[in-house]
Amino acid sequence: MNFYKEFRVLSGSKVKLDKIDASYHGDLDDGDAALPLIEEYKKKLRELQYRMYAEHKRSLLICLQGRDAAGKDGAINHVLGAMNPQGCTVTGFKQPSKAEAEHDFLWRCHKVTPRRGHVAIFNRSHYEDVLVQRVHKLVPKKVWSGRFAHINNFEKLLADNDTTVLKFYLHIDAQEQLERFKKRIDDPARHWKISASDYSEAHYWDEYTHAFEDVLEKCSTEYAPWFIIPANKKWFRNLAISQIVVSALESLDMQFPKPTVDIDSIRQKYHALNAAVDGDAGARPDRKNKGRKK
């Protein structure tokens, strides 16, 4: 199954999240069946990231959005964690700091977008400013509604500068969210994840639904598509995201750069150095026998 086509939100289409099955898992029965596929995609992801790092011509930005407990951290850990940290950054966006709030809403995001050869992952993103601020009426409608155009222009700017932008909405239903909240309560190792705001925000379920639908409808473009990922099944979430990222990177047809030195000359120097090292080693006394009595 081609998850890139299956879950992509086409530009201008209407989205009704209540009509999308958050427990969908394709033709796979369980996580055991998906694991070999996930591992294969993770291997490809490592190879493609290495090629991007070497080519040093383009970059990748991955945005993860979803309700509380939707699995953003899990997606980063299980799928995107396959990449080499040397060429990858993860930034979480929570309540803006005083300095961030004194700039335009895109400032804090733009400064951590990926440089050439690198991957940046946003755990939440610039979309918080058309979600949280809208739902809680922190700014007038005229302000948050005008931000859709700014976001599209921002992402177009990134795309024009060779940044591939992939945006994932992790879709869970209300029952699954409650079950994940319960696991956090029951497991002491997960207590650190508990936030009182999780429960207060849950009362705005419908308001967030409408806000997310607007985001998905107004900001899924050819250059920065949104994907709605059924995320009740964590293993399926991992499979779908990994396949989509691999598909997007493969389409770039990235190439290793040509060498900046004469390889034949370097090969000759290597053989000369190797011979010198071997000769030096042969002239040395046997260290194991040094100091032994005859």
Secondary structure by P-SEA (a helix, b strand, c coil): cccccccccccccccccccccccccccccccccaaaaaaaaaaaaaaaaaaaaaacccbbbbbbbbcccccaaaaaaccccccccccbbbbbbccccaaaaacccaaaaaaacccccbbbbbccccccccccccccccccaaaaaaaaaaaaaaaaaaaaabbbbbbbbbcccaaaaaaaaaaaaacccccccccaaaaaaaaaaaaaaaaaaaaaaccccccbbbbbcccccaaaaaaaaaaaaaaaaaaaccccccccccaaaaaaaaaaaaaaaaaaaaaccccccccccc
